[in-house]
């Protein structure tokens, strides 16, 4: 099978045999000079190191798709990380002492590689409301989630069914 026949077969299977499957954004991916690995919630993962996104569908398991950020999205995320002081945050942000969540989604983490920087921050829930580091992580996580959820590839994924109590 020639290369193009293989590409066509995969695209055909993805669109016809498995409707709802997405082979990625229509444009070719921009180089990933800002790489993220965000594990948040229970099984949501954005991993531009490996070019994947995994969405937790709760009662329906997970779904993973090819995923990348555009150059503009990478610039936006890097500006946010810089504004929030991500590369200066402690490696671990601890939960509020004496508080716990059941079921516990922790630990979550964000690894970012940009230029010559490579930083990982791990945190546990519930975060202390008055802790500036914990609040910075919350703002970063929300902003990354907004970028991800604005993409057409994400919007084509099935909705989560159920929830965690």
N, C-alpha and C positions, 0 to 999 in steps of 0.2 A: 504494500500500500504506500503510495507516495505521501509525502509530507502534507500536501494540500488536501488530499483525500482524507487523511486522518483528522486534520483540523475540521473539515466539513462534517465528518461523521460525529465528532465530539459536539460540534455546534448543533447539529441536527438532533442528536440524542438529548442534549440539554434543553432544547426548545420544544421538541415534539414528544419525545418519550417521557421526559420528566418535566412537565410544565411547571413553571415557577422557579426552575433552576436558572441561575444566572452565570454567564461566563465572564462577567466583569463589565466595567464601563466600556462604552463603544470606542472611546479613544484609547490609544496605547498608554500604558502607565508612565507617568513621569518618574525620573530617577528618584529614589527614596533617600534623600540626604538627611531627613529627620525621620528616624525610625522609632516606632513606639511598640511597646508590648504592655497593654493595659488589661489586667485581670480585675474585673469588678463585679460586684453582686455575687451570684452563685456560679454561673458558668458563662458569663459574657466575656469575650476576649477579642481585643483588637490587636493584631500582631502584624505590623508592616515589615518586621524583620523577615517573616516568612510569607508575607502577602496574603494573609487570611483574616477573616472576621468570623467569629462564632457567636451566634445569638442563642440565648437560653430561651427555649419555648416552654419551660416549666413542665407541664404534664406531657408534652409531646417531645421531650428530649432537647436536642440542640440541632442547629443547622449551621453549616460552615460554607463560606463562599470565598472566591478569590477577592482580594481587597487591597487597595492602595490609596494613597492620598495624592491629590494634585499638587503641583508646586505652590499654588496660592494657598491651599489648605495647610501645607507644611509650614509656609511662612507665617500663617495665622497662628498655628499651634506653637511654633517656636517663639513668636512674640509674646504669646500668653505665658508660656513657661518662663520666659525671661522676666516679664512683669511680675509674676508671682514668686520669683526667686527659687524656682524648682531646683536648680543645680546647687543651691546653698541649703536646702532642707536637710534635716537629719535623715539618716538611712531608715530609721524606724519611727513611726508615730504610734504611740500606745493608745489603747482604749481608755475611756473614762474609768478611773479606779472604782472598783466595786460594782460596775454596771456590766450587764451582759445582754445579748440578744440570742433568742432561740427560735429557729435554727440560726446559727452564726455563719454569716457569709465570709468571715475573715479567714485568713488574711488576704487582703487585696494588695496589688502592687502595680507600680508604673515604672517601667524601664524606658529611658530615652537615650538614644545615641544621636548626637548632632555634632558635626564637625569633629573636634578632637575630644568632646565630652561624652561620657557614658555614665549615667547615674540611674540607680534604682532606689525607689522609696517604697517601703512596705508599711501598711497601716492595718489597724484592727478596729472593729466597731464595738460599741458606739464611740465616735470621736468626741472629745471634749469640746463643747460649744465655744468656750472662751479661748481655746488653743489656736494661736495664729497659724501654726504649721498645719494643723488638721483642717482649718478653714481654707487654707491655700490649696490643699489637696482636693477638697470638695469642689472648689471653683474650677480647678484644672480638669477634674473628672467630668463635671457638668459640661464644660466647654468642649472637651474632646467628644463627649457623647452627642452634643449638638451638631458637630461637624459630621460625625458618622451617620446620624439619623437624617441628615439633610441630603445624603447621597441617594441617587435613584436605586442603586444596587441594594441598599438597606431597606428602602421603602417597598421593594418588591418581595421582601421576606414575609413569611406568614407571621401573624401576631402571636404573642405568647398566650397560652391558654392556661388559666389558673394563676396562682401566685403562692408566695411563701408567707406563712404566718408565724 
